[in-house]
Amino acid sequence: MTRRPHVIGIDDGPFSKGQSDPVPVVAVMMEGADLTEGVAIHSMEVDGADATDFIVDWISGLRFHASTQALMLGGITIGGLGIVDIAAVAARLERPVLVVNRKDPGRSQLREALHAAGLPERLEILERTPPAARIDEGLYLAAAGVEPEAARRLLQATLHKARWPEPLRLAHLIARALVRGESRGRA
């Protein structure tokens, strides 16, 4: 990996539980932590069953996919309870996938949410997700398709002013602005 890797951060916009309109999903390609090289916008159904296929099909079709060295997600869910199989994404795109969380995902209530929503078949993906390691206060990292130390270096290369990776921070701000008209709150 280079000191300034090309990383795509992916985040979804805010949505209401059970809404019928699709949720916007934003991908931001950055070189390092301070140079934005591209932005892509798509949408998916809330709680969609095909989150893994959605990510693979969308990202593989982007013009900047060829220069991508890694993908970064802010958790393994997208569009609500759409569970992303990060190992499958890493294998199919032949790129590392990093999952960054502010809280320990091992303590999440995702399992209960899947049961409550009548989606227990998605638990299998949850079980296959690599465990997250605490990197710093409020920063946890899980990865697929890359060794833990290389994943940590990739993450560090995307941190700038905030304690959150810039590709994810920008994707979050843009996705929120698409839904609410402006960005607001902690990214």
WOGIPE-V499452 format. One record per residue. N is the residue number from 1. RES is the residue in one letter. PHI is phi in degrees with one decimal (none if undefined). PSI is psi as a letter, one per 20 degrees, with the letter a starting at -180 (none if undefined). OMEGA is omega in whole degrees, -180 to 180 (999 if undefined). Layout:
# WOGIPE-V499452
n: (N;N)
res: (RES;RES)
phi: (PHI;PHI)
psi: (PSI;PSI)
omega: (OMEGA;OMEGA)
This chain:
# WOGIPE-V499452
n: (1;2;3;4;5;6;7;8;9;10;11;12;13;14;15;16;17;18;19;20;21;22;23;24;25;26;27;28;29;30;31;32;33;34;35;36;37;38;39;40;41;42;43;44;45;46;47;48;49;50;51;52;53;54;55;56;57;58;59;60;61;62;63;64;65;66;67;68;69;70;71;72;73;74;75;76;77;78;79;80;81;82;83;84;85;86;87;88;89;90;91;92;93;94;95;96;97;98;99;100;101;102;103;104;105;106;107;108;109;110;111;112;113;114;115;116;117;118;119;120;121;122;123;124;125;126;127;128;129;130;131;132;133;134;135;136;137;138;139;140;141;142;143;144;145;146;147;148;149;150;151;152;153;154;155;156;157;158;159;160;161;162;163;164;165;166;167;168;169;170;171;172;173;174;175;176;177;178;179;180;181;182;183;184;185;186;187)
res: (M;T;R;R;P;H;V;I;G;I;D;D;G;P;F;S;K;G;Q;S;D;P;V;P;V;V;A;V;M;M;E;G;A;D;L;T;E;G;V;A;I;H;S;M;E;V;D;G;A;D;A;T;D;F;I;V;D;W;I;S;G;L;R;F;H;A;S;T;Q;A;L;M;L;G;G;I;T;I;G;G;L;G;I;V;D;I;A;A;V;A;A;R;L;E;R;P;V;L;V;V;N;R;K;D;P;G;R;S;Q;L;R;E;A;L;H;A;A;G;L;P;E;R;L;E;I;L;E;R;T;P;P;A;A;R;I;D;E;G;L;Y;L;A;A;A;G;V;E;P;E;A;A;R;R;L;L;Q;A;T;L;H;K;A;R;W;P;E;P;L;R;L;A;H;L;I;A;R;A;L;V;R;G;E;S;R;G;R;A)
phi: (none;-82.7;-67.7;-121.8;-67.8;-91.1;-124.4;-100.2;-98.4;-124.4;-146.5;-102.3;-85.2;-67.7;-155.2;-101.8;-55.2;78.2;-65.0;-88.1;-73.0;-67.0;-98.3;-71.5;-126.4;-118.9;-118.1;-121.3;-95.9;-129.1;-99.8;65.5;-108.6;-140.0;-126.8;-82.3;-110.2;-174.6;-136.7;-132.6;-129.3;-142.2;-149.3;-146.4;-66.7;-64.7;62.6;-57.8;-80.3;-112.6;-59.3;-65.5;-62.1;-56.1;-61.7;-61.7;-63.6;-66.4;-65.6;-65.9;-92.1;-77.7;-63.4;-90.9;-59.6;-59.2;-95.1;-73.2;-103.4;-166.7;-113.3;-136.1;-119.8;-92.7;110.3;-91.6;-105.8;-142.2;63.2;94.2;-103.7;-75.5;-91.0;-96.4;-83.1;-67.2;-66.6;-66.8;-62.6;-59.7;-68.0;-72.4;-91.2;55.0;-142.0;-63.3;-123.7;-109.2;-117.9;-114.7;-133.9;-84.9;-118.4;-62.1;-67.1;-66.9;-106.0;-72.0;-102.0;-60.7;-57.5;-65.6;-63.7;-65.2;-63.3;-62.8;-84.6;74.2;-122.7;-65.4;-64.2;-81.6;-61.7;-58.9;-65.7;-58.3;-65.8;-80.7;-68.2;-60.0;-67.7;-90.5;-109.4;-75.1;-95.5;-161.6;-59.2;71.4;-145.8;-119.5;-134.6;-122.4;-149.9;-134.8;80.2;-158.4;-69.3;-53.8;-68.1;-66.7;-63.0;-63.4;-65.1;-59.9;-59.2;-58.9;-69.7;-104.7;-85.2;-132.7;-70.1;-84.2;-91.8;-137.0;-58.0;-57.6;-59.3;-73.4;-61.0;-68.4;-59.7;-63.1;-60.9;-67.1;-61.5;-65.7;-64.8;-62.0;-90.0;-98.0;93.0;-160.9;-82.7;-160.2;85.9;-73.8;-105.9)
psi: (q;r;h;m;q;o;p;p;p;p;q;r;r;q;r;q;p;j;q;h;q;q;p;q;p;p;p;p;p;q;o;b;j;j;o;p;i;q;p;q;p;a;q;r;q;p;k;q;i;l;h;g;h;g;g;g;g;g;h;h;i;q;h;j;g;h;j;p;i;q;q;p;q;m;r;j;q;p;l;d;k;o;p;p;n;h;g;g;g;g;g;h;i;l;q;q;p;p;p;p;q;h;q;o;i;i;j;r;k;g;g;h;h;g;g;h;i;k;l;h;i;i;h;g;g;g;h;i;p;q;q;q;q;p;h;r;p;k;o;q;p;q;q;q;j;q;q;g;h;h;g;g;g;g;g;h;i;i;p;d;g;r;k;q;p;g;h;h;g;g;g;g;g;g;g;g;h;h;g;i;i;q;q;q;a;p;none)
omega: (177;178;180;-176;175;-174;175;173;-177;177;178;178;177;-179;177;178;177;-180;-178;178;177;178;177;177;-175;173;178;177;179;168;-176;-176;-173;-180;178;-177;179;177;176;-179;178;175;178;178;174;-180;-178;-176;-172;-176;180;178;179;-179;-178;-178;-178;-175;-180;179;-180;-179;-179;178;-176;-178;-180;177;179;173;-179;178;175;-176;-177;177;176;-179;-180;-177;172;-176;180;175;-172;177;178;178;180;-179;-176;179;-177;178;174;175;178;176;-176;179;175;-180;179;-178;176;180;-177;179;-178;180;180;179;179;177;-178;-180;-180;-178;-176;179;179;179;180;178;179;-180;-179;-178;179;179;179;176;177;180;-178;176;179;-180;180;-176;169;-178;175;178;-178;177;-176;-178;177;177;179;178;177;179;-179;-179;-179;179;-178;-179;-179;175;-180;-178;-177;179;178;-180;-180;178;179;-179;-179;-179;179;179;178;-177;-173;-179;175;177;-178;174;-176;179;999)
